[in-house]
Amino acid sequence: MNLPQTDEDADAPRWLKVAWFWSGDSDVPHENLFLEVQRGQLTAITPKAPARFLDLQGAAIIPQLVNAHCHLEFSHLEAPLEPALPFADWIGRTVAARRAQPDPAQAIAAGLRESTAAGVGLLGEVMTHDNLEAYTQLEAPTLTLFREFLAFSEDQAAEQRGLLRRFLADRAPGARLGISPHAPYTVCPDDLRKCLDMAVEFQATVMLHLAETRAERELLAEGRGELVEMLRRLNLWEARRYPRGLRPLDYLRELARAPRALVAHGNYFDREEIETLARTGIAVAYCPRTHAFFQHSAHPFRAMLQQGVGVCLGTDGRGSNPDLNLWEEVRFLRRKYPDVPPVELLRMATVRGGAALGQDVVLREGQPARWTVLLPGVGQRAIISDWDALFSRQTDREFVMLKGLASRSG
């Protein structure tokens, strides 16, 4: 949608007509509403037509899409890294792809552009370096940058904690900073505790890959399996750092100390762990198409929703996903799980992801005028007749209503 410019006073209020509008705080969408925007704020929402307005011509508006879990450094990949299994071998391919990338900043920039074009307004990024300048773009989602921590020895862990402390102390403008202890096979329980201590000190959000594979559960419980064998081949396995008899539940109990926490993937949580997620308020970033790529068993997100867990959505990186289009995750779930209420899918893609990243993205008066626009495709009707008609639409990059919107008679 190309929004025309005007020479009118940029600070003057402007009215927009919206055919279909879902604010994020109710089960019911509304049709034919008028929105007033002034100085980048949403100042009025009403069914009463003003004297002058810009008709958005059949557009549907929802809160800005939130990609709660992503690895932008792999955005240069044209296709997922095949084969997906065994998982430990796939990890080796991702490490090789990372080392072979001559310009990670270029890949990150490409991922930011792709995310913006797909209507993503907030993004949770796992970063493996300290080059914050790589994330500086005029047009980019609001970022939470999770500095990755992983260590295979006490010396390496001490070094990584020093880097992490400096990263959190920088307080870079334009992005929220968080911690990403990588996963149970790269972060032992003692290192996780120290990461959580730092999260409490800096009031940082924490993201942890957890319950991602059955092999992870096998490593925690028995100290064996394909992940252990992978680390042994690389001479990185120190069994004494990983006591046996553990479960993802033990990591969740530690994670609950964080000011805010979310788990990436959560493919293999059991009932007690889901109850713990609900009780502690730890969110789960489910990555549907990545989940399908690895041929996992059915994801327990519906059981999580029933328990009140804050399930949100992510794309993961292009090493396991064909693109970074968060709306395609929603459309994928709509096709695969038609029994899930459609408004739940919208919540997972917007307001729940915002809450997981510490942002309120509900569209209400007084909030920033930032949203995702959904447009009908070629040959589609502008009028939305049902939920499936909404999900057949495509996102539009003009998710931020910039100053200079034209105002004309309706």
Stockholm file with secondary structure:
# STOCKHOLM 1.0

chainA/1-410         MNLPQTDEDADAPRWLKVAWFWSGDSDVPHENLFLEVQRGQLTAITPKAPARFLDLQGAAIIPQLVNAHCHLEFSHLEAPLEPALPFADWIGRTVAARRAQPDPAQAIAAGLRESTAAGVGLLGEVMTHDNLEAYTQLEAPTLTLFREFLAFSEDQAAEQRGLLRRFLADRAPGARLGISPHAPYTVCPDDLRKCLDMAVEFQATVMLHLAETRAERELLAEGRGELVEMLRRLNLWEARRYPRGLRPLDYLRELARAPRALVAHGNYFDREEIETLARTGIAVAYCPRTHAFFQHSAHPFRAMLQQGVGVCLGTDGRGSNPDLNLWEEVRFLRRKYPDVPPVELLRMATVRGGAALGQDVVLREGQPARWTVLLPGVGQRAIISDWDALFSRQTDREFVMLKGLASRSG
#=GR chainA/1-410 SS CCCCCCCSCTTSCEEEEEEEECCSSSSCCEEEEEEEEETTEEEEEESSCCSBCEECTTCEEEECEEEEEECGGGTTCSSCCSCCCSHHHHHHHHHHHHHHCSCHHHHHHHHHHHHHHTTEEEEEEEESSCCGGGGCCSSCCEEEEEEEECCSSHHHHHHHHHHHHHHHHHCCTTEEEEEEECCTTTSCHHHHHHHHHHHHHHTCEEEEEESCCHHHHHHHHHSCSHHHHHHHHTTCCCGGGSCSSCCHHHHHHHHTTSSEEEEEECTTCCHHHHHHHHHHTCEEEECHHHHHHTTCSCCTHHHHHHHTCCEEECCCCTTTSSCCCHHHHHHHHHHHCTTSCHHHHHHHHTHHHHHHTTCCCCCCTTSBSBEEEEECCTTCCSSCCSHHHHHTSEEESCCBCCSCCCCCBC
#=GC SS_cons         CCCCCCCSCTTSCEEEEEEEECCSSSSCCEEEEEEEEETTEEEEEESSCCSBCEECTTCEEEECEEEEEECGGGTTCSSCCSCCCSHHHHHHHHHHHHHHCSCHHHHHHHHHHHHHHTTEEEEEEEESSCCGGGGCCSSCCEEEEEEEECCSSHHHHHHHHHHHHHHHHHCCTTEEEEEEECCTTTSCHHHHHHHHHHHHHHTCEEEEEESCCHHHHHHHHHSCSHHHHHHHHTTCCCGGGSCSSCCHHHHHHHHTTSSEEEEEECTTCCHHHHHHHHHHTCEEEECHHHHHHTTCSCCTHHHHHHHTCCEEECCCCTTTSSCCCHHHHHHHHHHHCTTSCHHHHHHHHTHHHHHHTTCCCCCCTTSBSBEEEEECCTTCCSSCCSHHHHHTSEEESCCBCCSCCCCCBC
//
